[in-house]
Amino acid sequence: MRDAAQPDAAAVAPAFRQAMRRLAATVSVITLRHPEGRHGITATAVTSLSMEPPSLLVCVNQAGYFHALLEQETRFCVNLLHAENADICTAFAGSMAADERFAWGDWDEDDDGVPFVRNAQASLFCEKDRQIAYGSHSIFIGSVRRVAVREDVAPLIYQDGAFLTPQSRDPARA
């Protein structure tokens, strides 16, 4: 018998999906270097965790190929995409082969060989600190070791199944 306080997951899932479509998020491409080559995926389930120490949460589906690679590697990069990087987002979100994805955009590698987007909004170079399994995903905590930031602020934003770009920025608003 089901506890009355527990939600019915099947009933909540469609409403939850609709609610999450209303949550705007900067589009990121998470990248790493593996012995087999460069790999990456598009993600919006990325958020800051702490300033002391500087750290991020990255949520990755356990069923995807990238999850197993991220479990094996210690270093990765979170590339927060700029409005002009929509082609990179599309390449890394689809079924294109890993090596073909890097044909889109302006790529470089750090001293550890981790690929990053040169003209991203920001690139955060992380060392994996922890992994926590939860439901269909794993939460990877990355300790931020280095950051590259682009001067102009125009993040690529994803909401309700579409890309958005900021029209204006009022420095008086927080």
Phi, psi and chi 1 to 4 in degrees:
 res  aa     phi    psi   chi1   chi2   chi3   chi4
   1 MET       -  135.3  176.7  175.7 -152.4      -
   2 ARG   -81.4  136.5 -166.7  172.3   64.2   81.5
   3 ASP   -67.1  131.0 -177.4  -13.5      -      -
   4 ALA   -61.9  -23.7      -      -      -      -
   5 ALA   -78.9  -17.5      -      -      -      -
   6 GLN   -84.6  131.7  -65.5  -65.4  -38.6      -
   7 PRO   -71.3  151.7   24.6  -31.2      -      -
   8 ASP   -82.6  106.1  179.6    1.3      -      -
   9 ALA   -56.5  -40.2      -      -      -      -
  10 ALA   -64.4  -34.3      -      -      -      -
  11 ALA   -78.3  -33.2      -      -      -      -
  12 VAL   -80.4  -31.3  171.1      -      -      -
  13 ALA   -52.9  -49.0      -      -      -      -
  14 PRO   -63.3  -39.7  -20.1   30.0      -      -
  15 ALA   -68.4  -39.2      -      -      -      -
  16 PHE   -61.5  -44.3  178.7   72.7      -      -
  17 ARG   -58.9  -43.6 -177.2  172.1  -74.4  111.0
  18 GLN   -65.2  -39.6  -72.9  -58.8  -49.3      -
  19 ALA   -63.4  -42.3      -      -      -      -
  20 MET   -68.9  -25.4  -69.1  -60.2   95.2      -
  21 ARG   -67.0  -17.6  -72.2 -179.5   65.9   96.3
  22 ARG   -93.5   -2.2  -75.8  144.6  178.1   82.4
  23 LEU   -92.6  106.7  178.7   65.6      -      -
  24 ALA   -74.5  140.1      -      -      -      -
  25 ALA  -144.9  144.6      -      -      -      -
  26 THR   -67.8  135.4  -61.8      -      -      -
  27 VAL   -80.9  133.5  179.1      -      -      -
  28 SER  -122.5  153.7  -59.2      -      -      -
  29 VAL  -119.8  121.5  168.6      -      -      -
  30 ILE   -96.3  128.6  -55.2  164.6      -      -
  31 THR  -128.3  157.3   54.7      -      -      -
  32 LEU  -155.3  165.7   56.2   77.7      -      -
  33 ARG  -109.3  127.6  165.3   68.5   68.3  179.3
  34 HIS  -121.3  157.0 -173.1  -92.9      -      -
  35 PRO   -52.4  -27.5  -29.7   36.3      -      -
  36 GLU   -82.9   -6.3  -63.3  172.0    1.0      -
  37 GLY   132.2 -165.6      -      -      -      -
  38 ARG   -84.9  142.7  -58.1  179.2  -62.8  179.1
  39 HIS  -141.5  155.5  -65.1  -87.4      -      -
  40 GLY  -168.7  160.2      -      -      -      -
  41 ILE  -140.0  154.2   59.1  165.6      -      -
  42 THR   -81.3  139.8  -63.0      -      -      -
  43 ALA  -149.1  146.4      -      -      -      -
  44 THR  -117.9   -9.5   54.0      -      -      -
  45 ALA   -88.6   67.3      -      -      -      -
  46 VAL  -133.8  135.7  173.4      -      -      -
  47 THR  -154.8  157.4 -168.4      -      -      -
  48 SER   -70.7  148.5   62.8      -      -      -
  49 LEU  -112.1  -49.1  173.6   59.9      -      -
  50 SER  -153.9  150.5  171.5      -      -      -
  51 MET   -91.2  -25.1  -71.9  -63.2  -69.5      -
  52 GLU  -126.9   92.5  -67.1  -64.6  -33.1      -
  53 PRO   -82.8  156.7   32.1  -35.4      -      -
  54 PRO   -58.7  123.2  -20.5   30.9      -      -
  55 SER  -154.8  158.6   51.1      -      -      -
  56 LEU  -128.1  156.0  -63.9  173.4      -      -
  57 LEU  -107.4  133.0  -66.1  177.4      -      -
  58 VAL  -128.7  122.4  174.9      -      -      -
  59 CYS  -104.1  126.5  -58.8      -      -      -
  60 VAL  -130.1  133.5  178.3      -      -      -
  61 ASN   -64.0  129.4 -168.8  -38.7      -      -
  62 GLN   -66.0  -23.8  -65.5  170.5    7.6      -
  63 ALA   -81.1  -14.7      -      -      -      -
  64 GLY   -82.2  154.3      -      -      -      -
  65 TYR   -61.9  -32.5   90.3   98.0      -      -
  66 PHE   -67.8  -29.4 -168.7   78.6      -      -
  67 HIS   -56.9  -48.8 -175.4  -85.8      -      -
  68 ALA   -62.5  -37.1      -      -      -      -
  69 LEU   -67.5  -42.9  -61.3  175.4      -      -
  70 LEU   -66.8  -30.6 -167.4   51.7      -      -
  71 GLU   -63.8  -34.8  -77.8 -174.4  -49.2      -
  72 GLN   -82.1  -31.0  -63.4  169.3   25.0      -
  73 GLU   -95.9  156.3  -61.3  -57.0  -39.7      -
  74 THR  -103.3  -22.1   58.4      -      -      -
  75 ARG  -118.0  141.4  -61.1 -162.2 -176.3  -89.7
  76 PHE  -151.3  167.3   62.5   94.5      -      -
  77 CYS  -127.9  135.9 -175.6      -      -      -
  78 VAL  -104.5  112.3  175.4      -      -      -
  79 ASN   -98.5  108.1  -61.8  -83.1      -      -
  80 LEU   -79.9  116.0  -54.8  178.5      -      -
  81 LEU   -75.4  145.0  -62.6 -173.9      -      -
  82 HIS   -86.7  158.9 -173.0  -87.2      -      -
  83 ALA   -53.7  -30.4      -      -      -      -
  84 GLU   -83.1    2.7   67.4 -174.2   29.1      -
  85 ASN  -100.0   20.7  -61.1  138.4      -      -
  86 ALA   -60.0  -32.7      -      -      -      -
  87 ASP   -64.9  -34.0   57.7  -22.3      -      -
  88 ILE   -66.3  -44.6  -64.0  171.8      -      -
  89 CYS   -56.3  -48.3  170.2      -      -      -
  90 THR   -63.1  -42.2  -57.3      -      -      -
  91 ALA   -62.9  -39.0      -      -      -      -
  92 PHE   -87.2   -8.6  -78.3   78.3      -      -
  93 ALA   -92.4  -17.4      -      -      -      -
  94 GLY   -94.9 -161.8      -      -      -      -
  95 SER   -97.4   14.1   59.1      -      -      -
  96 MET   -62.5  144.9 -169.3  179.5  -61.8      -
  97 ALA   -59.8  148.3      -      -      -      -
  98 ALA   -53.0  -46.9      -      -      -      -
  99 ASP   -69.5  -29.2   56.9  -27.9      -      -
 100 GLU   -72.6  -29.1  -67.5  174.9   12.6      -
 101 ARG   -59.2  -35.4  -64.8  174.5 -179.7 -162.7
 102 PHE   -76.2   -0.5  -71.1   91.8      -      -
 103 ALA   -74.1  -16.1      -      -      -      -
 104 TRP   -99.1  127.9  -59.0   93.5      -      -
 105 GLY    95.8  177.8      -      -      -      -
 106 ASP  -106.6  100.5 -175.0   10.8      -      -
 107 TRP  -105.6  151.7  -68.5   92.5      -      -
 108 ASP  -144.0  179.6 -159.3  -10.8      -      -
 109 GLU  -132.8  145.9  -65.5  179.5   -4.2      -
 110 ASP   -81.6 -175.1   72.1   -3.3      -      -
 111 ASP   -62.7  -22.3  -67.2  -19.8      -      -
 112 ASP   -91.7    1.9  -65.0  -46.4      -      -
 113 GLY    84.2    7.5      -      -      -      -
 114 VAL   -77.1  123.4  175.8      -      -      -
 115 PRO   -72.5  146.6   21.5  -25.1      -      -
 116 PHE  -146.4  155.8   67.5   94.6      -      -
 117 VAL   -84.3  117.8 -179.5      -      -      -
 118 ARG   -59.3  -38.8  -75.6 -177.3 -165.0 -120.2
 119 ASN  -107.7   30.2   62.3  -14.7      -      -
 120 ALA   -69.0  164.4      -      -      -      -
 121 GLN   -59.9  -43.7 -174.5   67.2   73.4      -
 122 ALA  -160.3  152.0      -      -      -      -
 123 SER  -126.7  124.7  -66.5      -      -      -
 124 LEU  -112.7  114.7  -61.1  104.1      -      -
 125 PHE   -90.9  120.6  -60.9   86.4      -      -
 126 CYS  -121.1  154.6  -60.8      -      -      -
 127 GLU  -113.3  128.2 -175.2  170.1  -30.8      -
 128 LYS   -64.0  126.7 -174.5  174.5   60.3 -178.7
 129 ASP  -104.9  -42.9 -172.7   38.7      -      -
 130 ARG  -150.2  160.9  -64.7 -148.2  174.3  101.8
 131 GLN  -136.8  130.7  175.4 -177.5  -16.7      -
 132 ILE  -129.1  120.6  -57.4  160.7      -      -
 133 ALA   -79.2  136.4      -      -      -      -
 134 TYR  -151.8  117.3 -171.6   85.6      -      -
 135 GLY    57.2 -130.7      -      -      -      -
 136 SER   -82.9   -7.6   60.8      -      -      -
 137 HIS  -121.0  169.3  -75.7   59.9      -      -
 138 SER  -120.6  143.1  -73.0      -      -      -
 139 ILE   -98.1  118.4  -57.9  160.8      -      -
 140 PHE  -103.1  128.3  -68.6   91.3      -      -
 141 ILE  -100.0  123.4  -62.0  174.9      -      -
 142 GLY  -110.8  127.1      -      -      -      -
 143 SER   -83.9  120.1  177.6      -      -      -
 144 VAL   -76.3  122.5  179.1      -      -      -
 145 ARG  -102.0  -28.3  -60.7  -62.4 -174.9 -154.0
 146 ARG  -157.6  150.6 -173.1  170.1   70.3   84.4
 147 VAL  -136.1  137.1  177.6      -      -      -
 148 ALA  -118.1  129.0      -      -      -      -
 149 VAL  -123.7  133.1  177.9      -      -      -
 150 ARG   -81.0  141.9 -177.0  172.7  172.3  160.5
 151 GLU   -64.7  -51.9 -169.1   63.1   31.5      -
 152 ASP   -77.9  143.3   62.7  -47.8      -      -
 153 VAL  -104.7  108.0  178.6      -      -      -
 154 ALA  -155.6   72.5      -      -      -      -
 155 PRO   -69.6  149.6   26.7  -33.7      -      -
 156 LEU   -81.6  120.8 -179.5   63.1      -      -
 157 ILE  -113.9  141.3  -60.6  167.4      -      -
 158 TYR  -118.1  126.4 -171.1   75.4      -      -
 159 GLN  -153.3  136.0  179.6 -175.4   19.0      -
 160 ASP    51.2   42.2 -162.1   21.4      -      -
 161 GLY    77.7   13.8      -      -      -      -
 162 ALA  -140.4  156.5      -      -      -      -
 163 PHE   -85.6  140.6  -65.4  120.9      -      -
 164 LEU  -128.2  153.0  -52.9  171.4      -      -
 165 THR  -128.4  147.8   56.6      -      -      -
 166 PRO   -66.1  135.1   11.5  -14.6      -      -
 167 GLN   -85.5  -38.3  -62.2  -58.3  -45.9      -
 168 SER  -152.9  161.4   65.0      -      -      -
 169 ARG  -134.2  119.6 -177.6  167.4  175.6 -114.1
 170 ASP  -100.6  109.0 -178.0   -5.1      -      -
 171 PRO   -63.3  -17.0  -10.8   17.3      -      -
 172 ALA   -74.9  -20.7      -      -      -      -
 173 ARG   -91.4  141.8  -65.6 -175.5   -8.0 -175.4
 174 ALA   -96.5      -      -      -      -      -
